[in-house]
Amino acid sequence: MTAPSTVTRTVLLATGARRVRDRFAEALDQAGHHTIEVAGTDELLEVVSRKPPTVDLLLLDLKLGDGPSLVSQVRKEASALSILVFSGSVSGALDVRALAAFKVTGYVNEHCDTDRILTALTPHLFPDSFNRRSSPRVVLEVPVSYQADLAIVGALTLNLGRGGLAIRTMNPLEVSTSVPVQLRLPSSSHAIEATCRVMWRDRRVGMGLQFEHMNASAQTVIDDYVDGQYRSTSNTMEPDRET
């Protein structure tokens, strides 16, 4: 499997709260992403109307305009743009229903811990990678080794999917780092080698890696293992009952 070589995204931070803009911009900049900051509706609409499009993700404070109608204005300029709304700017359930009609991607807490910002945004920065989780992740705890600088580090996996894996470690690598990984699945006698990209990190949990390069036979082994484990788990689960 070959993933896109670029990992840089452009994020538009649209809020009048300077402290929020600064915190999110710092987290994104440290991960190598580009940010554009605006504090008014006119600036916002000017940026999203540029052709060709220059923004991959919009983080939007509804207080810049008249609630959901602001999203309607954005959609007229950029119908396919991914939009995350700052949850504190939502007035109530009526707003949520209106925003769903405008295909808002989701919500993000503008007051979340700084070290959680990137974790919250990564699935929206790299949707193609995370969409592969429609082929689900399976819990897996096997030894894995990866290269950090000049050292080879051993750890345990947390889970595995067709598109990547999570590793338990108290010393996760920086987001966007390219890292060689080696592991062996319970069903295989051969080690799997892959080049991965760090997509998220959390010192309390570990880090998530996206597969970037591996040979076709290794990808087939992973696909077969994930599918087999998922079918096995599904077959042992009781069907949902109506309440």
C-alpha positions in Angstrom: 0.0 0.0 0.0 1.3 3.5 -0.8 -0.1 6.5 1.0 0.3 10.1 -0.2 3.8 11.3 0.4 2.8 14.7 1.8 1.6 15.0 5.4 1.2 18.8 5.5 -2.3 20.2 5.7 -3.6 23.8 5.7 -6.0 24.6 8.5 -8.1 27.7 8.7 -8.7 28.9 12.3 -11.8 31.1 12.3 -12.5 32.5 15.7 -12.4 35.8 17.5 -10.9 34.2 20.6 -7.2 35.0 20.2 -6.2 32.5 22.9 -8.0 29.7 21.1 -6.3 30.6 17.8 -2.9 30.7 19.4 -3.3 27.3 21.2 -4.5 25.5 18.1 -2.0 27.2 15.8 0.9 26.2 18.1 -0.2 22.5 18.2 -0.7 22.4 14.4 2.6 24.3 13.6 4.6 21.9 15.8 3.2 19.0 13.8 4.4 20.7 10.6 1.0 21.9 9.4 0.2 25.3 8.0 -2.4 27.5 9.7 -4.3 30.6 8.5 -6.0 32.7 11.2 -9.0 34.9 10.7 -11.1 36.8 13.3 -14.0 38.1 11.2 -16.6 36.9 8.7 -15.3 38.9 5.7 -11.8 37.4 6.2 -13.2 33.9 6.5 -15.3 34.1 3.3 -12.4 35.7 1.4 -10.1 32.7 2.3 -12.6 29.9 1.6 -13.6 31.4 -1.8 -10.1 31.3 -3.2 -9.6 29.3 -6.4 -8.1 26.8 -6.4 -8.9 25.9 -2.8 -6.2 26.6 -0.3 -7.7 25.1 2.9 -8.0 21.4 3.9 -9.9 21.9 7.1 -11.9 24.8 8.7 -12.2 25.1 12.4 -15.1 27.5 12.8 -16.5 29.6 15.7 -20.2 30.2 14.9 -20.0 33.4 16.9 -18.3 35.0 14.0 -21.7 35.1 12.3 -25.3 34.2 12.8 -24.8 30.6 14.0 -25.6 28.0 11.3 -26.3 30.6 8.7 -22.5 31.3 8.7 -21.9 27.7 7.7 -24.4 28.2 4.9 -22.4 31.2 3.6 -19.2 29.1 3.7 -20.9 26.2 1.8 -21.8 28.6 -1.0 -18.1 29.4 -1.4 -16.7 25.9 -0.6 -19.2 23.1 -0.9 -16.7 20.3 -0.2 -14.7 21.8 2.6 -14.3 19.8 5.8 -15.7 21.9 8.7 -15.2 21.3 12.4 -17.3 23.6 14.6 -16.0 24.8 18.0 -18.5 23.1 20.3 -18.7 26.1 22.7 -20.2 28.2 19.9 -23.2 25.9 19.4 -26.4 27.3 21.0 -28.3 24.1 21.3 -30.0 21.1 19.6 -31.6 23.3 17.0 -28.2 24.4 15.9 -26.9 20.8 15.7 -29.8 19.8 13.5 -29.2 22.8 11.2 -25.5 22.1 11.0 -26.1 18.5 10.0 -28.0 19.7 7.0 -24.9 21.7 6.0 -22.8 18.5 6.3 -20.6 19.7 9.1 -17.8 17.1 9.7 -17.9 17.3 13.5 -17.2 19.3 16.6 -14.1 20.1 18.6 -13.8 21.4 22.1 -11.9 24.7 21.9 -11.0 24.3 25.6 -9.5 20.8 25.3 -6.0 20.2 26.7 -3.3 21.5 24.4 -1.7 18.0 24.1 -5.1 16.6 23.0 -5.6 19.0 20.1 -3.7 17.1 17.5 -5.3 13.8 18.5 -8.7 15.3 18.0 -7.9 16.8 14.6 -5.8 14.1 13.0 -8.8 12.0 11.8 -10.1 15.1 10.0 -6.7 16.1 8.6 -6.1 12.6 7.2 -9.6 11.2 6.5 -8.5 8.8 3.8 -6.3 7.0 6.2 -8.9 6.9 9.0 -11.7 5.8 6.5 -9.9 2.5 6.2 -11.1 1.8 9.7 -14.4 0.9 8.1 -12.3 -2.2 7.8 -12.2 -2.3 11.6 -9.2 -2.4 14.0 -8.7 -5.5 16.1 -7.2 -5.7 19.5 -3.7 -7.1 19.2 -0.9 -7.3 21.7 2.3 -8.6 20.1 5.9 -7.4 20.2 6.8 -4.7 17.7 10.1 -3.0 17.1 10.7 0.4 15.5 13.6 2.8 14.9 13.8 6.0 16.9 16.8 8.1 15.8 19.6 5.5 15.8 18.1 3.2 18.4 15.8 0.2 17.9 13.0 0.3 20.4 10.8 -2.6 21.5 7.1 -2.1 22.5 3.7 -3.8 22.3 0.9 -3.2 19.8 -2.5 -2.0 21.0 -4.5 -2.7 17.9 -4.1 -3.4 14.2 -6.0 -2.4 11.1 -5.5 -2.7 7.3 -4.2 0.9 7.3 -2.1 1.0 10.4 -1.5 0.1 14.0 -1.3 1.6 17.5 1.7 1.1 19.8 1.8 1.3 23.5 4.7 3.6 24.6 5.4 6.3 27.1 7.8 8.0 24.7 5.9 8.4 21.4 7.6 9.9 18.4 6.6 13.3 17.0 3.6 13.4 14.7 4.6 13.2 11.0 7.8 11.2 11.8 8.6 8.5 9.3 9.5 5.3 11.1 10.5 1.7 10.0 8.5 -0.9 11.9 8.8 -4.7 12.2 6.3 -7.1 13.8 5.1 -10.7 13.5 1.4 -11.7 13.5 0.3 -14.7 15.5 -0.8 -16.4 12.2 2.5 -15.8 10.4 6.0 -17.3 10.6 7.5 -14.3 8.8 8.2 -10.8 10.2 6.3 -7.9 8.5 8.4 -4.9 7.7 6.7 -1.5 6.9 7.5 2.1 6.7 5.0 4.1 8.7 4.1 7.6 9.5 3.2 8.8 13.0 -0.4 10.2 12.9 -1.1 10.9 16.5 0.7 10.7 19.9 -0.4 10.7 23.5 2.0 10.1 26.3 -0.7 8.4 28.3 -1.5 5.9 25.6 1.2 5.6 22.9 1.1 6.5 19.2 -0.8 5.7 16.0 1.0 4.7 12.9 -0.2 4.8 9.3 1.3 2.3 6.9 3.0 4.1 4.0 5.1 1.4 2.3 5.2 -2.4 2.5 5.2 -5.2 0.0 2.0 -6.6 -1.4 2.4 -10.0 0.3 2.7 -8.3 3.8 -0.4 -6.2 3.2 -2.3 -9.3 2.2 -1.2 -11.0 5.5 -2.4 -8.0 7.5 -5.7 -7.8 5.6 -6.4 -11.5 6.0 -5.6 -11.4 9.7 -7.8 -8.4 10.5 -10.7 -9.7 8.5 -10.4 -13.2 10.1 -10.2 -11.8 13.6 -13.2 -9.5 13.0 -15.3 -12.3 11.6 -14.4 -14.5 14.5 -15.3 -11.7 17.0 -18.6 -10.9 15.2 -19.7 -14.5 15.2 -19.3 -14.8 19.0 -21.3 -11.6 19.7 -25.0 -11.9 20.6 -27.3 -10.0 18.2 -28.7 -6.7 19.4 -32.1 -7.0 21.1 -34.8 -4.5 20.8 -35.7 -2.7 24.0 
